[in-house]
Amino acid sequence: AAAAAGDARRTYAQCSTAVTITLDQKCSEPTGGLPRPDLRRLLLDDGHPVEEIESVLDAMTRWDSARFSPAHGGTSELSAACDECERLMRSITTWINQEGDS
C-alpha cells in the first residue's frame, strides 16, 4: 500500500523491517539494531549462504539510503523494492537455522 501511494520512506522502512523479522526467525540471536558488520558476522557464524547474505545486506543498505533520498520514490522503483523484499524473504525462509530445522 505504501509503494502504491508513492510513500518511499514508509516502503523502504517496511522492506527493511520485514527482512529483519524474517532474519530473526533464522538466527541464533535477534538481528534488529545490529550494525551491518555485526549482522554479517552473525549470519556467517550461523552458517547461512555467503552470496545470499551479501544480497540481503546489499538490499538493506540500499533501502536505508533510498529511504532518505528524494531521488528514490517512483512507483515502479518502489514496486521493484517490494518484489525484491518478497524474494529475499522467501530465500531466507529456506535457510537452515542453528537447530538444523529448515
C-alpha positions in Angstrom: 0.0 0.0 0.0 2.9 2.4 0.8 4.5 1.7 -2.5 1.2 2.2 -4.4 0.8 5.5 -2.6 4.4 6.6 -3.6 5.5 6.7 0.1 9.2 5.9 -0.3 10.2 6.4 3.3 7.5 4.0 4.6 8.0 1.5 1.8 11.8 1.1 2.3 11.3 1.1 6.1 8.7 -1.7 5.8 11.0 -3.7 3.5 13.9 -3.5 6.0 11.6 -4.4 8.9 10.1 -7.4 7.0 13.5 -8.8 6.2 14.8 -8.2 9.7 11.8 -10.1 11.2 12.5 -12.9 8.7 16.2 -13.0 9.7 15.2 -13.1 13.4 13.4 -16.4 12.7 16.6 -18.0 11.3 19.3 -16.6 13.5 20.7 -17.6 16.9 20.0 -14.2 18.3 17.9 -11.1 17.4 19.2 -9.1 14.4 17.3 -5.8 14.8 19.6 -2.9 15.5 22.8 -4.8 14.7 25.3 -2.8 12.7 25.8 -4.3 9.2 29.3 -5.8 10.0 27.9 -7.5 13.2 24.9 -8.7 11.3 27.2 -10.1 8.5 29.3 -11.9 11.2 26.2 -13.4 12.9 24.8 -14.7 9.6 28.1 -16.1 8.6 28.6 -17.7 12.1 25.2 -19.2 11.9 26.3 -20.9 8.6 24.0 -19.1 6.1 24.9 -18.9 2.4 27.5 -16.2 1.8 26.1 -15.0 -1.5 22.6 -14.8 -0.1 23.9 -12.9 3.0 25.5 -10.4 0.7 22.3 -10.0 -1.3 20.3 -9.3 1.9 22.8 -6.9 3.3 23.1 -5.0 0.0 19.4 -4.6 -0.3 19.1 -3.4 3.3 21.8 -0.9 2.8 20.2 0.4 -0.4 16.8 0.6 1.3 18.3 2.6 4.2 19.9 5.0 1.8 16.9 5.3 -0.5 14.5 5.9 2.4 16.1 9.4 2.9 16.8 10.3 -0.7 14.3 12.4 -2.6 15.5 10.8 -5.8 14.1 7.4 -4.8 10.4 7.2 -4.9 8.9 6.4 -8.3 6.1 3.9 -8.2 8.0 1.4 -10.4 11.1 1.7 -8.2 9.0 1.2 -5.0 7.3 -1.8 -6.6 10.6 -3.3 -7.5 11.8 -2.9 -3.9 8.7 -4.7 -2.7 9.3 -7.5 -5.2 13.0 -7.8 -4.1 11.9 -7.8 -0.4 9.5 -10.7 -1.1 12.2 -12.6 -3.0 14.7 -12.2 -0.2 12.2 -13.2 2.5 11.4 -16.4 0.5 15.1 -17.1 0.2 15.8 -16.5 3.9 13.0 -18.9 4.9 14.8 -21.7 3.1 18.0 -21.2 5.1 18.8 -23.9 7.7 18.7 -22.4 11.2 21.0 -23.2 14.1 18.9 -26.2 15.3 19.1 -27.7 11.8 15.4 -27.0 11.0 14.5 -25.6 7.6 
